[in-house]
Amino acid sequence: MSDIVAIKRALESRAREVAERLLPNGRLEGREWCAGSVQGEPGHSLKVCVSGAKAGVWSDFAAGGDDGGDLIDLWTAVKGQQLPEALAEIRAWLGLEAPQFERQGKTYRKPQKPSCAKPAGAVRDYLIGQRLLTESAIAAYQIGEQGRTIVFPSLVDGDLRFVKYRSIDDKKAMRVEADCEPVLFGWQAIDRNAREVVIVEGEIDAPSMWDYGHPALSVPFGGGKGAKQRWIEAEYERLLRFETIYLALDMDEEGDAAVAEIVARLGRHRCRRVRLPLKDANACRQAGIPKAVIDRCFADAATMDPPELMRAGQFADDVVQLFWPAGGEEAGYRLPFARIANRLLFRPAELSIWTGPSGHGKSQVLSHAAVSWGTQGAKVCLASLEMMPKQCLRRMVKQAGNVDRPSEPEIRRIVGWMDEWLWCFALVGKTSVAKLLEVFEYARCRYGCDVFVIDSLMRLGIGSEDYQGQEQAVFQLVNWTVEKGVHTHLVAHSRKADTKTGGGAPETEDIKGASEIGSNAFNILGIWRDRKTEDRIKALAEKVGAGDRSAGTELLDLQQTPGVVLNVAKQRSGDWEGKCGLWFNQATYQYRSRDDALGGFCHLPPHGTDDRRAA
């Protein structure tokens, strides 16, 4: 629909054509169309910018630069028209469709012209003495008096459409004539060339706002939503001429509800929410709130931008934090492997995919990483849907203590330490994404968990060929992860043990299932186990054990080759992608990189005198 904003943008896109049409005796000088004045004679006093960022802006310097504006203003000035007539003509010239709404056979009757007089008695005393309205405001809105009853006439272009009667003795004693058109009160006080208007919630608030220098219209049925705002149907076309609509409805729940309804129907791009210091405009008048304060409320009126739409400047602090994090380190958790610890950071609001062939250790590497995150201050919620919690904890106890068979006291000490930062989703088998996120949500809110592990995607009740279901599941996980500002690790199997390169760590395209799984991940980590080298090492070790010294040299060489490759195949927020070799310790289930100590890691806090290697 062609509201005034759409018309303005359309004219700007054809600025030179508009200038030539309105001022045919002018001439082009650089980016400006020059004429003598709005009368159209040749000259240089009136300049219209016809290209660039300021296309459509004009000023008449012969008038001291006071006359000017946009191309709609130029059209009205040259044609000598008022705004509504000018907009109709511009629409026709641009070929824009004028909005037309079917009324579904609804007809309205005109109200009987009220028998009333200008306020001179009790009503005048009430409006001026108690409500602090001025004589000029009362006159501008043509408010009438019937004994002790106020008469609020709603006129459109001088035509009476609606009347409300209100007793000065009882605020709730009001009435309207049935079957009349529900229009806004106050059109008689609004300049027909005005490009801005204020909408308030009460008939007395409209002249109160007029006294503050902001002529206003009042809704006929108060705040709230639904049927209370049915006036919009009647007023939609008339309101199209306003570029900015200030909504200064009451500062309460009903007022906010009305604002939401009005914004949804009149358009976010035109509406601004005015926050007054008191409940409404008249309350501000009675409390003596000065005009400067109200003007500031209008200057600070919030746009009704969708919450998803934000200006770049709103992220300035966040961008500074990325370059210069508080405390010298960006938020997130790192892998325990020194060779790549500073090259990959698992940041808040990200989803990481861990992939690899079955049996290649992706869950085990992830388990070792989780133990390390516990030492870094993370609170982890682990949903290992493929292993019972006790089996997961057995592996993590070995990894945390860097020991094969810890003593019972040491087991209890390690599990006690894990109890401070690790929670388990105690279900093995299949579950739904909805159920999983329900539990995750509780863990996040109740215990502050900020790292979530799901092992694996195939256990979320989605078929291996249900690509749409897989896509939707990953979308749900990403949306929840970003919304909650946590990091989620999702295990997803790869298509086959040997990739198209002939064997090696999986890449993004090797993830089994829908392509959207990898596309929506922030990080992708592939795990590959070199089984051929493992088998060769085992065979050479047996030869050496049998006394074949010739096998020793080859054995030592192969033992220097990492048996596992961790491939950071994707890191959306980082600067590095690449591979890191890892060596696996069968006794402790730990992994280490070339830059890590041969003895492995002890992830526990300082320990007393327990012998952790006791049988």
VOTOR-281215 format. One line per 5 residues: number of its first residue (from 1); their letters; for each residue y, z, x of C-alpha. Coordinates in Angstrom, 1 decimal, m for minus. Example, Ala and Ser with C-alpha at 12.3 -4.5 7.8 and 13.67 -1.06 7.14 Angstrom:
2
1	AS	m4.5,7.8,12.3; m1.1,7.1,13.7
This chain:
615
1	MSDIV	0.0,0.0,0.0; 3.5,m0.9,1.3; 5.3,2.4,1.6; 8.6,2.5,3.5; 6.8,3.1,6.8
6	AIKRA	4.7,0.0,6.4; 7.7,m2.0,5.5; 9.7,m0.7,8.5; 6.9,m1.6,10.9; 6.5,m5.1,9.4
11	LESRA	10.3,m5.8,9.8; 10.2,m4.6,13.4; 7.4,m7.1,14.2; 9.8,m9.8,12.9; 13.0,m8.4,14.2
16	REVAE	14.6,m11.6,15.4; 13.7,m13.5,12.2; 15.2,m10.7,10.1; 18.4,m10.6,12.2; 18.8,m14.4,11.9
21	RLLPN	18.2,m14.3,8.1; 20.7,m11.5,7.5; 23.3,m12.6,10.1; 23.0,m16.4,10.4; 26.3,m16.8,12.2
26	GRLEG	25.2,m14.5,15.0; 23.8,m15.5,18.3; 21.1,m14.3,20.7; 22.3,m12.6,23.9; 19.3,m11.4,26.0
31	REWCA	17.4,m9.0,23.7; 20.2,m8.6,21.2; 21.3,m10.6,18.2; 25.1,m10.3,18.1; 27.5,m10.6,15.2
36	GSVQG	31.0,m9.4,14.3; 30.0,m6.9,11.6; 27.7,m6.5,8.6; 29.8,m9.1,6.9; 28.1,m11.7,9.1
41	EPGHS	31.0,m13.3,11.0; 30.6,m14.4,14.6; 31.3,m11.8,17.2; 29.9,m9.2,19.5; 30.6,m5.8,17.9
46	LKVCV	27.3,m5.6,15.9; 24.2,m5.7,18.0; 20.6,m5.8,16.8; 17.8,m5.3,19.3; 15.2,m7.9,18.5
51	SGAKA	12.4,m7.3,21.1; 10.9,m4.5,23.2; 10.4,m0.8,22.3; 13.7,m0.6,20.4; 13.2,m3.7,18.3
56	GVWSD	15.0,m3.3,15.0; 17.6,m0.8,16.1; 21.2,m1.8,15.5; 24.7,m0.5,15.8; 28.2,m1.6,14.9
61	FAAGG	30.4,m0.7,17.8; 33.5,m1.8,16.0; 33.0,1.3,13.8; 32.6,3.5,16.9; 28.8,3.2,16.8
66	DDGGD	28.6,5.3,13.7; 27.2,2.5,11.6; 23.6,1.6,12.5; 20.0,2.4,12.0; 16.9,0.3,11.5
71	LIDLW	16.3,m3.0,9.8; 16.1,m1.5,6.3; 19.5,0.0,6.8; 20.8,m3.4,8.0; 19.3,m5.1,5.0
76	TAVKG	21.0,m2.6,2.6; 24.3,m2.8,4.5; 24.4,m6.6,4.6; 23.2,m7.1,1.0; 25.2,m4.2,m0.4
81	QQLPE	22.1,m2.9,m2.1; 20.8,0.5,m2.8; 17.5,1.5,m1.1; 15.1,1.0,m4.1; 16.4,m2.5,m4.8
86	ALAEI	16.4,m3.4,m1.1; 12.8,m2.3,m0.7; 11.7,m4.4,m3.6; 13.4,m7.5,m2.2; 12.1,m6.9,1.3
91	RAWLG	8.5,m6.5,0.0; 8.9,m9.9,m1.8; 10.2,m11.5,1.4; 7.4,m10.1,3.6; 4.8,m10.9,1.0
96	LEAPQ	3.6,m7.3,0.8; 2.0,m6.2,m2.4; 3.9,m3.8,m4.5; 1.6,m0.9,m5.7; 0.5,m1.1,m9.3
101	FERQG	m1.6,1.5,m10.9; m3.4,1.3,m14.2; m2.6,4.3,m16.4; m5.9,4.1,m18.3; m4.1,3.6,m21.6
106	KTYRK	m2.1,6.9,m21.1; 1.2,6.8,m22.9; 3.9,9.5,m22.8; 6.6,10.3,m25.3; 10.1,11.1,m24.5
111	PQKPS	11.2,14.7,m25.0; 13.8,15.6,m27.6; 17.2,15.9,m26.0; 17.8,19.6,m25.7; 20.6,21.1,m27.5
116	CAKPA	22.3,23.1,m24.7; 25.5,23.6,m22.9; 26.6,24.0,m19.3; 25.8,27.5,m18.1; 28.7,29.8,m19.0
121	GAVRD	27.2,33.0,m20.3; 24.1,35.0,m19.5; 22.3,32.1,m17.8; 25.3,31.4,m15.5; 25.4,35.1,m14.6
126	YLIGQ	21.7,35.1,m13.9; 21.7,32.0,m11.7; 24.9,32.8,m9.8; 24.8,36.6,m9.8; 21.1,37.3,m9.3
131	RLLTE	19.7,34.0,m7.9; 22.8,33.3,m5.8; 23.0,29.6,m6.7; 26.4,27.9,m6.4; 28.3,26.1,m9.2
136	SAIAA	27.9,22.8,m7.4; 24.1,23.2,m7.2; 23.9,24.0,m10.9; 26.0,21.0,m11.7; 24.1,18.6,m9.4
141	YQIGE	20.8,19.5,m11.1; 22.4,19.4,m14.6; 20.9,22.8,m15.5; 21.6,23.8,m19.1; 21.8,27.0,m21.1
146	QGRTI	20.4,27.9,m24.5; 21.3,31.5,m25.1; 19.2,33.5,m22.6; 17.0,30.5,m21.8; 17.5,28.1,m18.8
151	VFPSL	17.0,24.4,m19.5; 15.7,22.3,m16.6; 15.9,18.6,m17.5; 14.0,16.1,m15.4; 15.9,12.8,m15.4
156	VDGDL	14.8,9.5,m13.7; 17.7,7.1,m13.2; 19.5,9.0,m16.0; 16.5,8.7,m18.4; 15.2,12.1,m19.7
161	RFVKY	11.4,12.3,m19.1; 10.5,16.0,m19.0; 12.1,19.3,m19.9; 11.2,22.9,m19.0; 12.6,26.0,m20.8
166	RSIDD	12.5,29.4,m19.1; 13.7,32.8,m20.3; 15.9,34.8,m17.9; 14.3,38.0,m19.2; 10.6,37.1,m18.6
171	KKAMR	9.7,34.8,m15.7; 6.4,33.9,m17.4; 8.0,33.0,m20.7; 8.4,29.2,m20.2; 7.5,26.2,m22.2
176	VEADC	7.5,22.4,m22.0; 7.2,19.8,m24.7; 3.7,18.3,m25.0; 2.7,14.8,m24.0; 5.8,14.2,m21.9
181	EPVLF	5.5,12.4,m18.5; 5.0,15.0,m15.8; 7.7,14.1,m13.3; 9.4,16.0,m10.5; 12.5,18.0,m11.4
186	GWQAI	15.7,17.1,m9.6; 15.9,13.3,m9.3; 19.5,13.5,m10.6; 20.5,15.3,m7.4; 18.8,12.9,m5.0
191	DRNAR	20.9,10.1,m3.4; 19.2,6.8,m4.2; 19.7,5.7,m0.6; 18.1,8.9,0.9; 15.2,8.2,3.2
196	EVVIV	14.1,11.9,3.3; 13.3,14.3,0.5; 12.1,17.9,0.1; 9.5,19.0,m2.4; 9.4,22.7,m3.5
201	EGEID	7.4,24.7,m5.9; 9.9,26.1,m8.4; 12.8,24.7,m10.4; 15.2,27.3,m9.0; 14.0,26.6,m5.5
206	APSMW	15.3,23.0,m5.7; 19.0,23.9,m6.2; 18.5,26.7,m3.7; 17.5,24.2,m1.1; 20.4,21.9,m2.2
211	DYGHP	22.7,24.8,m1.3; 21.2,24.9,2.1; 22.0,21.2,2.5; 18.5,19.8,1.8; 18.4,18.3,m1.7
216	ALSVP	14.9,18.9,m3.2; 12.6,18.0,m6.0; 10.4,20.6,m7.7; 6.8,20.1,m8.8; 6.4,20.7,m12.6
221	FGGGK	3.3,22.9,m12.7; 3.5,25.1,m9.6; 1.2,25.4,m6.6; m2.6,25.0,m6.4; m4.5,21.7,m6.6
226	GAKQR	m6.3,19.5,m9.0; m4.7,19.1,m12.4; m1.6,21.0,m11.3; m0.6,18.1,m9.1; m1.2,15.4,m11.7
231	WIEAE	2.5,14.5,m11.4; 1.6,12.5,m8.3; 0.2,9.7,m10.5; 3.6,9.4,m12.3; 5.7,9.7,m9.1
236	YERLL	3.7,7.8,m6.5; 5.7,4.6,m6.7; 9.1,6.3,m6.7; 8.1,8.4,m3.6; 7.1,5.3,m1.6
241	RFETI	10.8,4.8,m0.6; 10.8,8.1,1.4; 10.0,7.8,5.1; 9.8,11.6,5.5; 8.6,14.0,2.8
246	YLALD	9.2,17.7,3.6; 6.8,20.0,1.8; 8.5,23.4,1.4; 6.2,24.8,m1.2; 5.6,28.6,m1.4
251	MDEEG	4.3,30.4,1.7; 1.1,31.5,0.1; m2.4,30.3,m0.6; m1.4,28.4,m3.7; 1.4,26.7,m1.8
256	DAAVA	m0.9,25.6,1.0; m3.5,24.3,m1.5; m0.8,22.2,m3.2; 0.4,20.9,0.2; m3.2,19.8,1.1
261	EIVAR	m3.5,17.9,m2.2; m0.1,16.2,m1.8; m0.7,15.2,1.8; m4.0,13.7,0.9; m2.4,11.4,m1.7
266	LGRHR	1.1,10.7,m0.4; 0.0,10.1,3.2; m0.2,12.3,6.3; 2.1,10.0,8.2; 5.1,10.8,5.9
271	CRRVR	4.6,14.5,5.2; 5.9,17.5,7.1; 5.0,21.1,6.3; 8.1,23.4,6.3; 7.4,27.1,7.0
276	LPLKD	10.1,29.2,5.6; 10.8,32.8,6.7; 10.2,34.1,3.2; 8.1,33.1,0.2; 10.4,30.4,m1.1
281	ANACR	13.8,28.9,m0.8; 15.4,31.2,m3.4; 13.9,34.3,m1.8; 15.7,33.1,1.4; 19.0,32.7,m0.5
286	QAGIP	18.7,36.2,m2.0; 17.9,37.7,1.3; 20.9,36.1,2.9; 18.9,33.9,5.3; 21.6,31.7,7.0
291	KAVID	21.6,27.9,6.8; 21.0,27.6,10.6; 17.7,29.4,10.2; 16.6,27.1,7.4; 17.7,24.0,9.4
296	RCFAD	15.6,25.2,12.3; 12.6,25.5,9.9; 13.1,21.8,9.0; 13.5,20.8,12.7; 10.3,22.6,13.4
301	AATMD	8.4,21.3,10.4; 4.9,20.5,11.4; 3.5,17.0,11.0; 0.3,16.8,9.1; m1.7,15.0,11.8
306	PPELM	m5.5,15.1,11.4; m6.8,17.9,13.6; m8.7,15.3,15.7; m5.4,13.5,16.6; m3.6,15.2,19.5
311	RAGQF	m0.9,14.1,21.9; m1.6,13.8,25.6; 0.9,16.6,26.5; m1.2,19.1,24.5; m3.8,18.8,27.2
316	ADDVV	m1.5,19.4,30.2; m2.8,22.9,30.9; m6.4,21.7,30.6; m5.8,18.9,33.1; m4.1,21.2,35.6
321	QLFWP	m7.1,23.5,35.2; m9.4,20.7,36.2; m7.5,20.0,39.4; m6.6,23.6,40.1; m9.0,25.9,38.3
326	AGGEE	m8.1,29.5,37.9; m9.8,31.6,40.6; m10.3,28.4,42.6; m13.4,27.2,40.8; m14.0,25.1,37.7
331	AGYRL	m15.9,26.7,34.8; m19.6,25.8,34.7; m22.9,26.4,36.5; m24.5,24.7,39.5; m28.0,23.8,40.7
336	PFARI	m29.5,26.2,43.3; m30.0,23.3,45.8; m27.4,23.4,48.6; m27.6,19.7,49.3; m26.1,18.8,45.9
341	ANRLL	m24.8,22.2,44.6; m21.1,21.1,45.0; m21.7,17.6,43.7; m22.9,18.4,40.2; m21.4,21.0,37.8
346	FRPAE	m22.8,21.7,34.3; m19.5,22.2,32.4; m18.9,23.7,29.0; m19.1,21.3,26.0; m21.6,18.9,27.7
351	LSIWT	m25.2,17.8,27.0; m27.5,17.1,29.9; m30.7,15.2,29.7; m33.6,16.0,32.0; m36.2,13.2,32.1
356	GPSGH	m39.3,12.2,34.0; m43.0,11.4,33.5; m45.3,14.0,32.1; m46.5,16.3,34.9; m43.8,15.5,37.3
361	GKSQV	m42.1,18.9,37.1; m38.9,18.4,35.1; m39.4,21.6,33.0; m40.3,23.5,36.2; m37.2,22.3,38.1
366	LSHAA	m35.1,23.2,35.0; m36.7,26.6,34.9; m35.8,27.2,38.5; m32.2,26.1,37.8; m32.0,28.5,34.8
371	VSWGT	m33.0,31.4,37.0; m30.2,30.5,39.3; m27.7,30.2,36.4; m28.6,33.8,35.5; m27.3,34.9,39.0
376	QGAKV	m24.2,32.8,38.4; m23.3,34.8,35.2; m24.7,32.5,32.5; m26.3,33.8,29.3; m29.2,31.5,28.6
381	CLASL	m31.1,30.8,25.4; m34.4,29.0,26.1; m36.3,27.1,23.5; m39.5,26.0,25.3; m41.3,24.5,22.3
386	EMMPK	m44.2,23.4,24.6; m45.0,26.8,26.2; m45.2,30.3,24.9; m42.4,32.6,26.0; m44.7,34.8,28.2
391	QCLRR	m45.8,31.7,30.1; m42.2,30.6,30.6; m41.3,34.1,31.9; m44.3,34.2,34.2; m43.0,31.1,35.9
396	MVKQA	m39.5,32.4,36.0; m40.6,35.8,37.4; m42.2,33.9,40.4; m39.1,31.8,40.9; m36.7,34.8,40.5
401	GNVDR	m38.5,37.0,43.0; m39.7,34.2,45.4; m43.2,35.7,45.2; m46.7,34.6,44.1; m48.1,37.8,42.6
406	PSEPE	m45.5,40.5,42.2; m46.6,44.1,41.5; m46.3,45.5,38.0; m43.1,47.5,38.9; m41.6,44.4,40.4
411	IRRIV	m42.5,42.4,37.3; m40.8,44.9,35.1; m37.8,45.0,37.3; m37.4,41.2,37.3; m38.0,41.0,33.5
416	GWMDE	m35.5,43.8,33.0; m32.9,41.8,35.0; m33.7,38.7,32.9; m33.3,40.8,29.7; m29.6,41.0,30.5
421	WLWCF	m29.0,37.2,30.3; m32.0,35.4,28.9; m33.1,35.0,25.2; m36.1,33.1,24.1; m36.6,31.0,20.9
426	ALVGK	m40.1,32.3,20.3; m41.7,29.4,18.6; m44.2,26.9,20.1; m44.8,23.7,18.2; m42.3,21.6,16.1
431	TSVAK	m39.1,22.7,14.6; m36.1,21.0,13.0; m32.7,20.5,14.7; m31.1,22.4,11.8; m33.3,25.5,12.4
436	LLEVF	m32.9,25.3,16.1; m29.1,25.2,15.8; m29.1,28.0,13.3; m30.7,30.3,15.9; m28.6,28.9,18.7
441	EYARC	m25.5,29.6,16.6; m26.5,33.2,16.1; m27.2,33.6,19.9; m23.8,32.1,20.7; m21.9,34.3,18.2
446	RYGCD	m23.9,37.6,18.7; m24.7,37.6,22.4; m22.3,35.1,23.9; m25.0,32.6,25.1; m23.3,29.7,26.8
451	VFVID	m26.3,27.7,28.2; m29.0,26.4,25.9; m32.3,24.7,26.9; m34.5,22.6,24.6; m37.9,21.6,25.9
456	SLMRL	m38.4,19.1,24.5; m37.0,16.4,22.2; m40.4,15.3,21.1; m40.9,18.8,19.5; m37.9,18.4,17.1
461	GIGSE	m40.0,16.9,14.4; m38.9,13.3,15.1; m41.4,10.5,15.4; m41.7,8.6,18.7; m40.7,5.4,17.0
466	DYQGQ	m38.0,6.9,14.8; m35.1,5.7,16.8; m32.6,6.5,14.1; m33.8,10.0,13.8; m33.6,10.5,17.5
471	EQAVF	m30.1,9.2,17.6; m29.0,11.5,14.7; m30.7,14.5,16.4; m28.8,13.9,19.7; m25.6,13.4,17.8
476	QLVNW	m26.1,16.8,16.1; m26.7,18.5,19.4; m23.7,16.8,21.1; m21.4,17.7,18.2; m22.5,21.3,18.2
481	TVEKG	m22.4,21.6,22.0; m18.8,20.3,22.1; m17.7,22.3,19.2; m19.0,25.6,20.6; m18.0,24.9,24.2
486	VHTHL	m21.4,25.5,25.6; m23.8,23.5,27.8; m27.1,22.2,26.3; m30.0,21.0,28.5; m32.4,18.7,26.6
491	VAHSR	m35.8,17.6,28.1; m36.7,14.0,27.1; m39.8,12.3,28.5; m39.5,9.0,30.4; m41.3,5.8,29.3
496	KADTK	m43.8,5.6,32.1; m44.8,7.1,35.5; m43.9,4.0,37.4; m40.5,2.5,36.8; m39.6,m1.2,37.1
501	TGGGA	m38.7,m0.6,40.7; m42.3,0.1,41.6; m42.2,3.9,41.5; m39.4,6.4,41.9; m37.1,8.8,40.0
506	PETED	m36.3,7.7,36.5; m33.0,6.0,35.7; m31.0,6.2,32.4; m32.8,3.3,30.8; m36.2,4.9,31.5
511	IKGAS	m35.7,7.6,28.9; m38.3,7.2,26.2; m37.0,6.5,22.7; m33.6,5.4,21.4; m31.0,4.2,23.9
516	EIGSN	m28.5,6.5,22.3; m30.3,9.5,23.8; m29.0,8.6,27.3; m25.8,7.0,26.0; m24.6,10.3,24.4
521	AFNIL	m25.5,12.5,27.4; m22.9,13.7,29.8; m25.4,14.1,32.6; m28.8,12.6,33.2; m31.2,14.0,35.7
526	GIWRD	m34.5,12.3,36.5; m37.4,14.1,38.2; m40.1,12.2,40.0; m43.1,13.6,41.9; m44.6,11.6,44.8
531	RKTED	m48.3,12.0,43.9; m49.4,9.4,46.4; m47.8,11.3,49.3; m49.3,14.6,48.0; m52.8,13.1,47.9
536	RIKAL	m52.3,11.7,51.5; m51.1,15.1,52.7; m54.1,16.8,51.2; m56.5,14.3,52.8; m54.9,14.7,56.2
541	AEKVG	m54.9,18.5,55.9; m58.6,18.4,55.3; m59.1,16.2,58.4; m57.1,18.5,60.5; m59.1,21.4,59.2
546	AGDRS	m62.2,19.7,60.1; m61.0,19.3,63.7; m59.5,15.8,63.5; m56.4,16.3,65.7; m55.4,12.6,65.5
551	AGTEL	m54.4,13.3,61.8; m51.9,16.1,62.8; m49.0,13.9,63.8; m49.1,11.9,60.6; m49.5,15.1,58.6
556	LDLQQ	m46.4,16.6,60.2; m44.4,13.5,59.5; m45.4,13.4,55.8; m44.6,17.1,55.4; m41.0,16.3,56.4
561	TPGVV	m40.9,13.9,53.4; m39.8,15.6,50.1; m42.5,15.5,47.5; m40.0,15.5,44.6; m36.9,13.4,44.0
566	LNVAK	m34.1,14.7,41.7; m32.0,11.7,40.6; m28.5,12.4,39.2; m28.5,9.1,37.3; m25.4,9.8,35.3
571	QRSGD	m22.5,12.3,35.6; m19.8,11.4,33.1; m17.3,14.0,34.2; m18.0,14.0,37.9; m17.5,11.9,41.0
576	WEGKC	m21.0,11.6,42.4; m24.4,10.1,41.3; m27.3,9.9,43.6; m30.7,11.3,44.7; m31.8,14.5,46.3
581	GLWFN	m35.2,15.2,47.8; m36.9,18.5,47.0; m39.8,20.4,48.4; m42.0,22.4,46.1; m43.6,25.7,46.9
586	QATYQ	m46.8,26.0,44.9; m47.0,29.8,45.4; m43.5,30.6,44.1; m42.8,27.6,41.9; m39.5,27.2,43.7
591	YRSRD	m37.9,24.0,44.9; m35.6,23.6,47.9; m33.5,20.8,49.4; m33.2,19.9,53.1; m30.2,22.2,53.5
596	DALGG	m31.9,25.2,52.0; m33.7,28.0,54.0; m37.4,27.4,54.5; m38.2,30.8,53.1; m37.0,30.0,49.6
601	FCHLP	m34.5,31.9,47.4; m34.6,35.4,46.1; m32.4,35.3,43.0; m32.5,39.0,42.2; m29.8,41.5,42.8
606	PHGTD	m30.2,43.9,45.8; m33.6,45.7,45.6; m34.7,49.2,46.4; m38.0,50.0,48.2; m40.6,48.4,46.0
611	DRRAA	m43.1,46.2,47.8; m42.8,43.0,45.9; m45.8,41.4,47.6; m48.1,44.2,46.7; m51.2,43.0,44.9
